[in-house]
Amino acid sequence: MFLLQSDFKGQIQDQTLAIAIQGDSSLLNSAERTAIAEMTSYLTARYDCDKEFADIFEYNNFDNYAVGQRVLHNGLLYVPASEITQVPPGNEPPPIYTDTSNYAVGDHVLVMPSGKQYTCTAASTNNTPPDSAYWTAATIQYWLQKDTRNPLLRTYCIDIALYHLHSRINPRQVPELRQTRYSQATSWLKEVSAQKINPQLTPYTPIGVGDNDTTHDYVLFGGNLPRKLHF
C-alpha cells in the first residue's frame, strides 16, 4: 500500500483509529484504496499516478529490487541506489579485503583500517588496494534511507481515507474535523486539476492521440470557425 499505518499517527490518535476500524485493518486498506482512486481522478491527466501512489514493499531478502522502489525495513523507508538482492537496507559496506582471496573484475571490497572502498579492475590475488593496476577507488551505496512520497499527497490521502472511514460508520455523523480536512483536500485537488497549483509530482507524458495509450482517455472538442452569412 501507499500509506503505512504509522503515517496516521500525526492526524488521528491510535485509540480513535482502532475504534474506527474495529480491529479490522482491511477497513483501513479499503479506505486508502478509495482515497487513492478519488485523488487519481483529479490528478491522472497531469501526473503519473502509478508512480506517485506506488506501493511500499516489506523487505524480503530473496526479492530483487529496482532503483526507485519503496522498501520498508525495521520501520524505516529506503529506496535502492542500484538494482539489488540479498543485501538488507542500511547501506551495508562491501566485504573486507583479504590477501588470500581471489577477486574478479567488478568485485567491491572494503580496506581496513582505512575504511576506503575499491572496485577490482583486473583479476587479483594478494594485490592490495590501492594498487592501481588492479583496483580503483569507489563508493558503493546499496540503499538510500528516504521517503520519496510527496508530503502533501500523503497528508491529503490520509485525510480523505479517514473521511471515508468515518462515513462508513455513520455518514450523517462524520466528525467536523474530518469533514473540514476532507474539504481542504478536495479543494486542493480541484485547484491542481485546474492548473492553479503545480505540486512537485511526476508529470504524465501522454503517448499521443491515436497511439496505443490505454491508460488515459482524452476528449477532443471544438469546431470550425462560425461562418458569416450575408443575405
N, C-alpha and C positions, 0 to 999 in steps of 0.2 A: 504493500500500500504506500501511498504518497505521504501519509501522516503517520507519526508514531504516537502511541498513547501518551507518552511523556510530553508531547507538544501541547496537550490540552491543559497542562498544569498551570500555565500562565493565564488562562482565561476561564477556568472553572475549577472549583475545589474537588479534590479526589472523591470526597464523600458524596457531593452533589452529583458528580458524574456517575458514580456507582449506582445511585438511586435511579438516575435517568435510564441507564442501560439494564437495570435489574439483574446484574450479574451475567448478562449475555453480551459478550464482546462482538458478536456478529451484528448486533444492532448498531454499534458504533461504526463498524465497517460498512454497513449498508448506508448509514447517514453520510459517510465520507464519499462513497460512490455517487450518491445523489448530488452532493455538493460539487464534486468534480464535473459531473455531467452538466449541471447548471452553469458553472463557470465556463466550461468549454463552449457552450452555446453562444456566449458573448465573445470569446477570445479566438475561436478557431479560424476565423477569416484572416486574422493578422498574425497569429503566433502559432508556433509548433507546440501544441498542447500535449502531444505524445511525449515530447522531451521534457516539457515543464512539469508534467504530472507523472513522470516516470516512477516506477516502484522503487522502494528500498528493500534490498535483499539482506537477509541474515547471513553472515559469513559462514561458508562451508569450505572446509579445507580441500575438498575434491572438485569444487566448481572452478571453471575458468572465468575470469573477469576481464572485461574490456575497459579501455580508457573511458572515464566519464560515468561509469555505473556507480550507483549509490549503494554503499555496503555498511551494514551495522555490525559492530563488533565490540563486545563488552560495554554496550551503552553509548558508544561513540560512533559518529558517522565518518566514513572515509570514501575517497574515490581513488581508483588505481591510477598511478602515474604511468604505467605501461601494462600491456596485457600480461596477466599473471595467474598462476595457480600454485596452491600448496605453500604460499608464503603469507601467514596471517598479517592483518593490518598492524601497523606500529612502526613502519619504516625500519624493519629488521636489517641489519648490515649483512653483507655477504660473508661467506666462511673465512676464517682466519688463515692466512698464508702459512704453509709449512714447506720446508726444503725437500721433504721426501715425497710430496705429492706430484702427480703428473697433471699438467694443465694444458687445456686445448684453447685454441683461438676463441675468444668471446667469454672465457671464464672470468668471473669477478672475484676479487679477494680483498680482504682487509688485512693490512700490515700492522702488527703491534710491535712496540708500544706507541708508534707514531699516530695510529688511528686513521691513516690515509688509505684510500681505496684505489685499486688499479684494475685495468682490464687487460687480459692476455692478448697480445697481437701476433705471437708465434709460439708454437708448441714448446713448452718449457718444463724442465725439471731441475731444481736446485739453481735456478737463475733468479736471484732475489730481487724483487722490485726495490728501487725504481730503475732497474736495468732497461734502458730504452730500446734495446734490441728485442725485448720480449714483452715489455709492459708499457702501458700508457696510463697516466693519471686519470681517474674517473670519479664521479659521484653518482652512485646508484641509489635511487629512491624508488621504492616499490609503491608506497601509498602516501596519499596526502590526507591529513585529517582536516576535513572541511565539510560544511553543509552547503551544497550547491543549490538548494531550493531558494527561490525568491522569497524574502521575508514577508512582503505584503501578500503574495499569493498564498503562502502558508497560513497567515493570520486570517485572511478572509475565507479561506477554505474551512478553517476551524469554526469561524462564526456561522457560516452557512450550514455546516454539518450539525452544530449544536441547535440551531433554529429548527432544523428538520427533526432532530431527535426529540425535542420538546413538543413539536407539533404532533408527533406520533402519539405521545401520551395524552394530550388534550389540545387540539387545535384552537380551542376558544380560550385557553388559559396559558398561552405562551408567556413566560416572564417578560416584562417590559424591556429588561436589559437585552434579552435575546432578540426581541423584535427590533430594537434600536440598532444593534450591531449588524443584524441581517440587512436592514435598510441601508446602512452605511456601506456594506459590502456590495450590494446590488447597484447602488448609486455609483460606486467606483467602477464596477464592471461596465455600466452603461456609458460612462464617460470615456473609458478605454475603447469600447466598441465604436464610439462616435469620434474617436481620434482626438479627443480633448486632452487626454492623458496618454503619455507614452512611457509605460514602465519598461524596466530593463529585462525584457523577456526575449527568448529566441524567436526571431522573425520567421514566419512561414513564407516559403518561396513557392508559389504555385507553378506547376509544370506548364500550364497554359491551356487556354480554352481549346478544345479539340484534341488534346493529348489524353493519354490514359491516366488521368487523375481521378481516382475513385474515392479519395478521402475528403474532397471539398466540392461542393456544388455551388455554382455561380449562376445568377440570373442576369441576362443581358437585357437592358431596357433602353428605351429611347426611340427615335423615329426620324423621319425626314423632316427637313425644314418646312413650315407651312407655306403653301402656295398663295400668292396674291392674285386673286381673280378680279378681272375688270369687266364690267357689263356696259 
